Each structure stands twice: as structure tokens, then as C-alpha cells.
Amino acid sequence: MYVTVLDFIREWNWETTLTQKVLDGLTDNSLNQKVYPEGRTLGRIAWHLTTNIPEYLAEFGLKIDVVKNTEDVPTSAKEIAETFKNISSKAAQIIEQQWTDESLREVQTAFGREQSNATIIMGLIKHIVHHRGQITILMRQAGIKPFGVYGPPKEDWIHFGVENPPL
């Protein structure tokens, strides 16, 4: 739980940096990767993760511009990554400007239950982490080595002297 806005900003910056590295590894071709035929594409998930940030914050009272057209997924991986970079940076600024440490303790209804603003913004980070995990799996299926988020990808274990990495 975040006690101060700075607590949140530190974790936000860390998690968005990790997410940026994952998104920077996408290719235009990889955006069409699906787990199953009727499933969402990697591009749709990456675009949702990106455009949901301002929607989520606006829903909970922060004044931030939302992305107008979230249905049309860009065909450029670079565009998605750049949009994420801009939105995640702007989101940090908005929270620092519009909420105080006291604001984090305020309670409002979120997803059908009463939650503090600190819990609500922690949910935003969890949402990003959830979709980032989906993206790394789809990257693998698209033939792309994903960035090692909380540990190295299997290809990098060899640098640690491990030939058969743990599961």
C-alpha cells in the first residue's frame, strides 16, 4: 500500500520502465500474434494496456486527457511503445500534481467496493503487470525473445552458468 505519492511514483516509474522495455521489443509483425483464433492480438492487448491508463485515472477523478480512439489498434509497434512512454510519463505527472499524500487515504467506490485511492492506483499497476505478462507470452509465440522483467529470459541464463534454466 502506498502511504505517500512518492511511494507510488517510485513503483510506477519502476514498473513502467520494465513495461517500456517489453513494448520496445515488439515488432510490427508480432502485433498480430494470438493465443487462439478468436483471442485478442498482442497489439490489442498492448494498446489496451496503454490507453487504459488515462481512462482508469479519469474514472477516479484525475483530470487527464484520454485517448479518443481506442478501438483502432496501431499497426506500428513503435507507435504503441511511444504512446505508452508518453502516457505513462504524463500519468505520473498528473498524480503528483493532483493528489496529495492525504488524497491516497480518501475512499471511493471502485469496481463495486469501497477502496482507498492508494488501493485504486495499486490496481492500475497490477493491471499493467497482468497484461505485460500476457504480452511476454505472445512475444515468445511470435518468435521474439522477451525482455527479462523480474528475472532473465531463458536465453540469458547461460550468462549465469546455467544451461538448463529452472521453470
N, C-alpha and C positions, 0 to 999 in steps of 0.2 A: 504494500500500500504506500502511496506517496503522501508524505507529510508536507512537503514543500513543492512549489512549482519547479524549483531547480532539481529536485529529486526526479521528477517526471522528465524534465528536459534532458537530463543526463542519460536516462534509459532510452528515451525517444531517439536521441542522436545516435546512440549505440545501435539500436535495432534498425533504424532507417539506413545507417551506413551499411550494415550487413545486407539488408534488403536491396540497397542500391547495387552492391557488388553482384548479387544474384541476377538482378534485372540487366545489369551491364553485360552479362554473359549470354543473353538471349540473342537469337538471330531472327531475321525476318521469316525464314522457313519454319523455325521452331514454333512460331506463334500459332500454327495450325494443329499442333500435336494435341490429341485427345486420349483419355484413358479408355474410353469406349465410344462407339459411333455416335450415340446421342448425347454424349457428355459435353461439357464446356471445353473450349480450347484453352491452351496455355495463354494465348493472347487475351482471351476474355477474362480469365482469372487475374492476370497481371493488370489489366485495365480496371477491373472491378476493385482490386486492392488499392490502386492508385486513386481512382475517382471517388471511392467511398470515404476517403479521409475527410475532405471538406464537407461532404454530405453528413457524415457522422457528427462532426463538430458543430455544424449548423443546427442539427437536430437538438443539441443540448445547449443551445443558447449563445454560441460563439458567432460573431459576425465575421464570415469568411465567404469569399466567392466560391460557388460550386461550379463544377464542370457542367456546361449546358447540355452537351450531347454525350451521354454515357453509353448509348446503345451502339454507336459506330466505333468498333474497336479499330484502332490504327493498324495498318499493315506493316508499319515500321517499328521494329524492336527499339531502335534508338529513340523514337518519339515517345514511346511508353516510358523508357528509362529516364529521359529528360523531364517528362511531365511529372513523374514520381519525385525526382530530385527537387523540382520547383515547388510542388505541393507540400512535400514533407518539410521543407525548409520554412515555407510560409506558415504551415500549421504550428510549428514551434514558436514562431514569432507571435502569432495570434494568441496562443495560450499564454505566453509571457506577458503580453500586453493587456489581455482582457481578464485574466484570472489571477487571483492572489492566493497566498497560502490558505487564507480563510475560505476562499471560494471552493477549494478542494474538499472542505468538510460539508459544504451545502449538499442537501439531498434533493433529488428529483426522481420522477418515475422514468425508469429506463427498462425497456424490454419486459414490461409488466410487473416490475417490482421497484421498490424504493432503493435507491443506491446513491452513494456519495459521488460527487464529481470525480474524486480520486479513483474510485472504482470504475466509473464510466470510462475515463481515459486509459485506465489499465486495460479495459476491454478492447479499446482500439488497438493497442499494441498486440494483444493476444490475437485479434482478428488478422493483423498483418502477418504475424508469425505463422498462424494457421495456413494462410494462403501461400506464404513463402515456401512452406513445406510441400504443398501441392505442386508449386512451380518447379522445385528442385527434382521431384519425381518425374514430372513431364519433360524436363530438360534431359534427364537420363534416357527416357524413352525416345527422345528426339536425337539422341546421339551426342549430346553436349555434356561435357564434364561440368558439373555444378561447382560453384564456389563453396568451400567448406565453411559452413556457418558457425556451428558450435564445436566443430572438430573437422579434421581433414577429410576430403572425399577419398574413396578407396585408392585412387591413383597416387595420392600423396603419402600414403602410409609407408611406402618404400623408403622415403626420406628419413623415416624414424627407425629404419632397420626391420620393419615388419613386412614380411612377404605375403602373408595371408591375414588381412585385416579382420578384426572382430566384426560381428554382425551389428 
